[in-house]
Amino acid sequence: MKTATMILGAVLILLGLVTLFHPHMEMPAKRTEVQVLGQKLLVETRRIVTIPPLLSGLLIVAGAGLVVLGPRAAATRK
């Protein structure tokens, strides 16, 4: 059980670091074909989501808490 907790903590730390250094995530594009005066036009829209640095910090702190305190809590339950 403690290894699963530590792995989850490491994943949260990694996710927090990735979102801290690359805060803009691009959502999949939506393509629409429009016909104007006999010409087909392809309209593509994208949504860019910005992850706040506070959320990145919370992910890092939560992951560190799981890595450090997770095995201690598992040992206390035995």
N, C-alpha and C positions, 0 to 999 in steps of 0.2 A: 504494500500500500504506500509506503514512503517513497518508493521509486517513482510511482505514478504521480505523486504530489510534486516531487522534484522535477519531473519531466514537464508537467503542466506549468510549473513556475518558470522553467527555462524557456518554454514557448511564449509565455506572457512577456518575459523580459525581451526576447528577440522581437516579438511583435511591437512592443513599445519602442524599441530602438529603431525599427524600420519606419514606424509612423513618425518618429521624431525627426529623422533625417530626410524623409520623403513624405511630407504631410499631404500632398495633393494626390488624390486617387481619381482616375478617370473611369467613369461608368461606361458600360457598353453603348455603342452608337445606335441610334434609331435611324433607319433609312426609309425615306419616302420618295416615291416617284411622282412627279407632278408634270402634267402636260400643259404647256403654255404655247399657244399659237403653233401647234403642230410639232413642237420640240419637246422631247422628254428631258426633264431636269431631275437630277438626283439630289435630294436634300438630306443632309446628314447632320444630326444633332448629337452633341455629347454633353454629358453632365460631369462637372468636376467637383468632387467633394473634398473639403479641407478638414483634416483631423486637427483639432486644437492641441497645442503642446501640453496643456494641462491633462488631457486624456492620455497622452503618451507617457507622461510622468506617472500617472496613476497606474498604468499597466506595468511600468518598470517596478514601482514600489510594491505592487501586489505580487508580482512574480518573485521579487527578492524575498518578500515575506513568506511565500510558499516554499522557496528553496531553503531558507534559513530555519523557519519555525515549523515547517511541515514534518520533518523527521522527529522533532522533539515532541510534537503533539501526538504522533503515532506511537512513540515510545511510552508516553504517559498513559495512554489508553490500555496498555497491556497489563 
